[in-house]
């Protein structure tokens, strides 16, 4: 939302496309039992994490790595075999 000068990224169509894309991936994961991490829920949208609204900055990539790493450790490596 902080990159309103990037018309494509701020458009309702672009946002809807990403919502539909994420919903599809979520459904496939549920149907197949695959791991699913909803990165969009955890990643802040502050301008410091992006270069143009789509591509991440150095800070954004660092945070992305930490978020995915935490998900993997918590949900895959530390998963108990109940």
Secondary structure, 3 states (H helix, E strand, C coil): CCCCCCHHHHCHHHHHHHHHHHHHHHHHHHHHCCCCCCHHHHCCCCHHHECCCCCECHHHHHHHHHHHHHHHHHHHHCCCCC
